[in-house]
Amino acid sequence: MENIIYSDKYVKIKENDLTLFCYYFPFGQNKTIKFSDIKEIKIEELGVFTGKYRLWGMDLNFNWYPLDKMRFRKTHFIKVNTGSKIKACFTPDNIDEIFRILDERINNYQ
């Protein structure tokens, strides 16, 4: 059993992967992404065309957002690139801390 490094209502980070909660529409299944599959992560600004007012689903830039009822109050999101056309994006409350943890973990796999 892997140790949980970080967990909140949006994401769980373990030794080898991260899980985005309530990812798939309409039933809310979680999505797990292995760190070895991640090509790049970055923090980007939320805006009208980049998911600021999107409750759940895809924006115009092929970014997919899991359910977050408070996204409209946030300013940035984390984009996870696995090489797929559709990028997994999420808006955690502790964005800087989560990005630091993910960046450290992902660099161990590259």
N, C-alpha and C positions, 0 to 999 in steps of 0.2 A: 504494500500500500504506500502510495506516494504522500509525502508531506505537503500540506497546503501552505503556500508561502503568503498568499493574500486572498481574501475573500470579502465581497460586499454584495449588495443586491443586484449588481450588474455583471460582475465578473469573478471568476475563481482562477487563481494562478497556482499551478502545481510545478513540480520539478521539471516536467517535460512538455507541458501543454497549458493552454488557457481555455477556459470555457466561458462563452458569452451566454448569459441567461436570457430566456424568452426571445430567442433569435428568430425562429421560423414562424411565419404567419400561415394560418390563423390560430394554430393550436399552441404555440409558444414553446416548442421544443428547444432545447439548448443546442449550441454548436460548440464542438471542441476542436481546437486547432493545435496541432503539434508544432513545437518550436522549430523542429527540423524542416517543416514545410513553409515557414515564413521567410520571405525574401527581404522584406523591409517593413518597418513600422515608422510612422511619423505622426506628429501632432499637427492638425490643421484647424483653421478657423471656421466656426459654424457661420453660415449666412443663409440668406433666402434660398439660394440655389444649392447649398450644401447641407441640407438637413435640419436647419435651425427649428423649423416649424413642423418637421416630420415626426409624427408620433411613433411610426414603425414602418419599415419598408425601404424602398430604394429612392434615391434622389436622381437628378438629371445627369449626374456624373458616374453612374453605376456603383455608387456607394450604398451598401445595405446596412441599415440601422436596426438593432433589436429594440424591443419596446422600452421606451423611457418617457414617462409622462411629464417629466420636468426638463426635457431637452431644451425647450424654448428659453429657459433661464440661463443656459450654459453658453460659454463663448467658444469652446474648442472641443475637438474630438480626436480620438486615436484611430488612425487608418492602418489596417493590417493587410499587407499585400502578400498573397501566396502564389502569385502568378496567374490567377484567374482574372477574367474580365471584371467580375463583380468583386469589390473589395469589402471586407467586413469592417465596419466602423462602429465605435461605441463611445459613449459620453459618461465616463465614470465621474464621481465626485472628486476623487483624489487623483486627478489626471497626471500631475507631475510625478507623484510617487509610483503610480502604476507604470508609467512610461519608463521610468528609471529601472524598475524591476524587470520589465519585458526586454528592454534594450540589453541589459546585462545577461539575461538568460538566452536571448536570441544570438548574441555575439558568441556565446559558448558553442553554438551549433554551426557557425559559419567558418 
